[in-house]
């Protein structure tokens, strides 16, 4: 599945990043990715990152992490980037 990068709300951007990691076969706690965005949000023209431990990837134990970066443009649009390292 492809990652849809642009979203009108922060919640939709976070959900898209989580969906993408799930589609890659990762098993993780999605609350770990949501927590940094819970109270502060993302200011215009800035980005915020979140990371989580991946327990299994495609059925195998792993020591990798899921990463979620959300950037908010000056027009209020959210851009999400999610990946596994």
Secondary structure, 3 states (H helix, E strand, C coil): CCCCCEECCHHHHHHHHHHHHHHCCEEECHHHHHHHHCCCCCCCCCEEEEEEEEEEECCEECCCEEEEEEEECCCCCEEEEEEEC
